[in-house]
Amino acid sequence: MRTPSIYLRSVGVYLPAMVGLRTAIAQGRYPADEAEYLRLGGAAVAAEVPAPELALRAARHAFGRAHELSPADLDLMLAVLTCGHGEAWQPDWQPRHYLQQHLTGEEVLTIELRYGCCGMFSALEMAAGYLQATPARHAALLVGADTPGTDKHGIDKHGDAGCALLVTSDEGFAAVLSLDSAAPHEAEPTERTLRDLVDQTLREAGITPTEVAKVAFPHGRRDSLASGTVTGLGLTMADTTWDYGSCIGHLGVSDQFLALDHLLATGALRTGDHVLLIGHGADHALSCAVLRMLAVPAEYTSLPALLFAWPGLFTDPVQVRR
Amino acid sequence: MRTPSIYLRSVGVYLPAMVGLRTAIAQGRYPADEAEYLRLGGAAVAAEVPAPELALRAARHAFGRAHELSPADLDLMLAVLTCGHGEAWQPDWQPRHYLQQHLTGEEVLTIELRYGCCGMFSALEMAAGYLQATPARHAALLVGADTPGTDKHGIDKHGDAGCALLVTSDEGFAAVLSLDSAAPHEAEPTERTLRDLVDQTLREAGITPTEVAKVAFPHGRRDSLASGTVTGLGLTMADTTWDYGSCIGHLGVSDQFLALDHLLATGALRTGDHVLLIGHGADHALSCAVLRMLAVPAEYTSLPALLFAWPGLFTDPVQVRR
């Protein structure tokens, strides 16, 4: 669907310390030949930091970048947290409550939401409807985090992270032009459904494929991405954020939004550029969004931002205690 | 908020076998004096039937009552299931997928959502925004289920059930006039926040408190409900569905929607009546909705419907194996 008057005010990210693949290989925790073939750099591993805390840190980052908005201004918070209920500090404990306690207070409506690795897309879809439903609503915070890197107790293609999107109905650095979800009918190939979904979302955004500056996919295997999806959409790997993803791992719900932050931080996006975000979750769930850059926020143009934009440059800084 | 053009097409319910309190008392599993004081009749206990299956049965019931709508017509399914992920049949198993597999197919966008015992209200709020966002969308299915009765391994004030609401943007037997959520600021009493919330929701619905025919609260202790909330809102216990709730237990997210079904089945609602649904979840979350009955559906006026409307009349039919 078209999403008029839905803007990103800021993006917040929290990426835990990286475990470089050289470390993992040296420790015998990852096969050297596969790493070379897949060209992986490493993964972010949260270790003892649970998903709600990753989300909280990303949310604070997002508010730090949105000077005129504070948590009290929120009409809605949607939390995409793939962690258990009643398993942590106390029975019947609700992860969303952690965010309310430490960020917004209880008076901000906070709903948890799950849609596998496309969860942040669903949150964006729900928030768009919620904000559009009445002019009295202005701002929603979407936070997502999971810890597949840590939960699997070993480095593989998964990493941990938190991300946050401040979504408003009035202004922001990017306009969300259109947003769609799909899943293939039985016996229909996923590639074809994805192509149709991308076509539809671009059409609704009013742009052609050639007007897309960058595409953020879920972080995954280079070979399957390159041979299937990317060429199927008429793209090259250089159009994607795969190289960044290969350094931090597949982060569950956060891939495309960390990638967006990275594109901005590395100067790869300019005002007027269009970005395509593509989600692919369990059970063949597919999501797609088109953004138009209205501005490059000031936080991305400072020297420290540029220095820290490439975690892959600093491989093996931390070994995770286990 | 006002929710123009949001209708309930049908309500589906699934209530497992009742465990009468006399049985539980005889088995030494519940104190007789407390049962007498609280005037409890029993609770529905699902035993081996997990929450996604309860939800599925309720969903099928709802479709059975909505002859012109089939699962393929859905634009959205929201599943409010307070059960774990990756703990059942297989790792990374997503409860929502069970509903897609057995009901809608994967092509219907299906998102899980959690907001404690107010989860179905949140689902209604999200679905309303989603359907209103574009005229191309017509129908959403909201399914809710949890198993606090079974999970706690003993009868108390909790029961198990599934409920389903078919929500459309064109027509139905009830119009959802308004819908709001709130949580008290720190140090503010919950009673007062609830009163303000009810006032706001009634005002948005365009009716006065005296125009409310029935009120469905969460099923809970008679004494606290009677002394606090009910009198605080200028109601009597006869205005509520407490007597029904006392026979089936607090069902988590399903209370108010089983109660709505019960009110219709017992002939307590007529065309033109207004019903107030009130949710009160963990962390003081509060929700409120106002419905206007546009018709009493045919399924509620048949003889079998009337016979089966009172599970409390058939106490102790089944003893749950443990």
Interface residues (C-beta under 8 A of the other chain):
Chain A: M1 R2 T3 T82 G84 H85 D92 Q94 R96 H97 Q100 G105 E106 E107 V108 L109 T110 I111 E112 L113 R114 Y115 G116 S122 E125 M126 A128 G129 Y130 L131 Q132 A133 T134 A136 S181 A182 A183 P184 H185 E186 A282 D283 H284 A285
Chain B: M1 R2 T3 T82 G84 H85 D92 Q94 R96 H97 Q100 G105 E106 E107 L109 T110 I111 E112 L113 R114 Y115 G116 S122 E125 M126 A128 G129 Y130 L131 Q132 A133 T134 A136 S181 A182 A183 P184 H185 E186 A282 D283 H284 A285
